[in-house]
Amino acid sequence: MSTEYAVTEVRNPLRVSLVQGDTRWLDPRANRDYYGRLVGALHGTTDLVVLPETFTSGFSNDAIERAETMDGPTVAWMREKAVDLDAAITGSVQLRTEAGVANRLLFVTPDGAVQYYDKRHLFRYAGEHERYAAGRDRLTLEWRGWRICPLVCYDLRFPVFSRNRYDVERTTDLDYDLLIYVANWPGVRGHAWRTLLRARAMENLCYVAAVNRVGTDGNGLVYAGDSAVIDYLGNPISECTDMEVVATTTMFLEELRAHRERFPAMLDADRFELR
């Protein structure tokens, strides 16, 4: 199979830093200081910094009362860090929107641009659907020559939404190269986390970079980390344990493209529209 790629500013390695931290409970200022210290030494060594889901508060329905806006201190902090690091930075926070408070993933680049995705699949088991506004459309974006699709936690359980679609009438390539998950995924369900990350990488012919938090939150839930970068064959390139860590991994676009050439499963995939 011969495939053409229209890609700008190709940097064929992409360095991704997973920031696996022990998020402070319901304390945005303390978390900005804490995560700021963790990422402080990354300048010149990374292209993309990935923070956990709800990294300013932990996963709590109570945080809705303190939700910021897009003009608030956390978005400003992410812009500042992107400039300092000369890298994109992403993670989710509770943000107040016209539709209500969303669990909003922010993707911020050094030029000050902010793109976002509001979590579509709200975690019914914890009552998230009762207090937060659900998003609808997923985000795909380009950063340093890579096409990226960032998603949030519970989205991992819904493969249709994350499907890497290929339509020769629409494009000559798949939707994305890298699938990102930011999460607060309790250790008791760790087997599902590890298994589904590998499945998403294999079925979508892509890399997966996933960040989970560690520690114990204010509800007594224990988080085992298990942040990881998975390759397109489902093999872990890097894996974290249950400790605070910043792990930087390099991925290679040429290797991904070569795999798609050898194993073009996307040509046999079902076509569909998501409503």
N, C-alpha and C positions, 0 to 999 in steps of 0.2 A: 504494500500500500504506500502510495506517495502522498504526503500531507504537507500543505503549505501553511506557514505560520506567519501571521502579521503581528509582530511583537516589537515594541519600541523600548529603547534603553535597556537592552538585555544585559543583565548581570547574572551570568549563569552559575555562580553559586548564590544562594540566598541564605543568609545567616539569621536564624530565628532563635531568640532567647526566651525560654520558658521561665517565668518568675513564679515559683511555687512557694507561697508564703502563708503565714499563720495570721489571717486577717483579724484585726481588732474588732470587737463587737460593737456595732452602732456608734463608731467614732470616726467620721470621715477625715477630720484633720489629722488624727493620729495615724490613720492608714496612709494618707498622702505622704506624711513624713516617713513612715515605715517603708513603703514601697519605693519612695524616692531614694532612700539609703540603699536598698537592694539593687536598684538599677544604676546607681551613680557611677560605677566604674565601667559601664558598657560602651562609652563613647569610642567610636572607631573599630569596635569589635562585632557589631551587629547591624542588621538591616531592619529587624522587626522585633519588638518587645511585646510579649503576650502576658497580660495579667489575668487573674481569675475573674470569675463571675462576681458581681456585686462586691468589688474589691474595696469599696470605701465603707462597708457596713457589715458584711456577712449576709447570708441568705435569711432574711427576716421580713415577715409581713409588717412588723412594727416600724421598719425603716421608711415606710411609705410616708409617715408624718414628717420626716425630715428631708424628703426628696428635693433635690436641687432642680434648676432649670439649665438650659443650654448656655445661659449667661453666667452660671454659677462658678464656684472656685475649682471644681474638679475638672471641668472642660478646660479652664484656663491652665490648670496644673499640667494636664496632658499635652497641651500645646507647648508649654514651656519645656517639658521633658523631651518632646520630639525634636525641638530645636537643639537642646543641650546634647542629645545623643546622636543627632543627625540620622535618625531612624524613625520609622513609624512605630506607634504604640497603640495597643488595643486592649480592651477589657470592658466589662459591663458595670453599669451603675443604675440606681433608681433615679429616673428623671421625670419631672412633671411636664406633660404635654397637653395639647388641647383635648386629647381623647382620655386623659387620665394619667396616672403614673405608669410608666413603662420600665421594664427591665431592658435597658438600652445598651447595646454594644456600640462603642465608639471606636472609630479607626481614624487616628490623627497622624498627619504627616508633617514634616519639618516646615513646609510652606504655610502652615496654619490651617490647611483644609481639614474639615471634619466630616466624615461620612458615618452613617449609623444604620443599625439594624435593630428593630424592636422584636424581642423574643416572641416567636409565634406560639410555640407550644408551652403553655403555662402549666406548672407542676400541680395538678389537681390534688395529689396525695397530701400536699402541704398547704392547700388552700390558696395557692398563688393566683388561680383563675378568678377568685372571688374579690380580689383587691387590686389586681394589676390589669392594665389594658393590653390586650394581645396585639402583636404586630400581624402583618399579613404577608408582605413580600420579602423575599430574601435579598441580600446584598451580594453582588459580585463586583469586584474592583480590580484595578491593576496597580501593582507597586513594584517598581524596579524590574519590569519585564516579566513579572509573574502575575497570573490571574488568581485571585484569592476569593474564597467564600467563607466568611466568618459567621459562626452560629453559636448558640448558647445552650449549654447543659442538656436539658430534657429533649432538645431538638435531636440529640444523638439517637434517640429511640425511634425516629420516624424517617426511614430511609428514602421515602418518596420525595420528601421536601428537599433533601440534600442531593438528589440524583444529579449526576454530572451528565448533562444531556448533550447529544450529538445529533445534528440535523444538517445534512449536506446541503440542503436548500437554504439554510440560514447562515451557516458558517462553515469554515473548513477545519474547525477544531472543537474541542470540548469546552464547556463553560469555564472551567477553572483547573488550576494545577495544584493548588494547596487548599485544603479544607481545615479550618480552625475551629476548635471548640474551647470555650472558656466555661468553667464549671465550679459549682460547690456540690460535689458528688460524694455522699457519705460512704465511708469505708465498708459498711455492711452490704452495699451493692457494688463493691469493687469488681467482682467478676464480670458483671454486665458491662461496666465501664471499659475494662481492658478488652473484652471480646468484641464489643460493638465498634470500638475505634479501629480495630484491625479489619472488621468487615467493611466499614465505610471506605477505608483505603483501597481494599482489593476490588470492591464492586465499582468504585468510581475512578479507577486507574489514576490515582493521585496520591500525593503526600498528605498526611494528616498531622497537624500539630495541636496538642491538647494540653491545657493547663487546668489542674485542680488545686484546691487549697489543702493545707494541712492543719493540724491542731484540733481543738475542741471548741465549738461555738457556744453562744449563749443559751442555746436550747439543749445543750448536752450532746450534740451530735459530733461524732469523731470522724475526721477526714484523713484518709490514708495517702493523699497525694496521687501517686501513680501517673503523674504527668509524663507525656511521652511524645516523641516524633516517630511516626510509622511510615515506612515506605510503601510504594504502590503494590508490593507483593505481600503486604501485611506483616513485614518484619520490623521490629523496633530498631531504629537507629540509635536512639537514646531513650532511657527509662529512668525515672526518678523513684525514690523510695518514699518514706513518710516523713522526710526531714525538710526543713527550709532549705531551698537551693535555687540558684540561678544557673540554668543549663543552656548553653549555646550550641546549636547543631547546624551544620551546613548541609544544604540540599542542592542537588544538581539538576538543572532543567534538561540538559542533554540526555541524562540517563533516563529521565521520565519519558521524554519523547521517543527514545530508542525502544523502551518497553512498549509504548503504544503502537509503534511500528511492528514490533514482533508479535504482539498479542492485541489485535484491534477489536476487542470485544464490543466496543461501543457501536460498531457497525451492525451488530445483531440486537441491539437494545430496543425495547419497546418505546414507542413515541406516545407522549401524553401531554395534556395540559392540566396544570394544577389550579384549582379554583379556590 
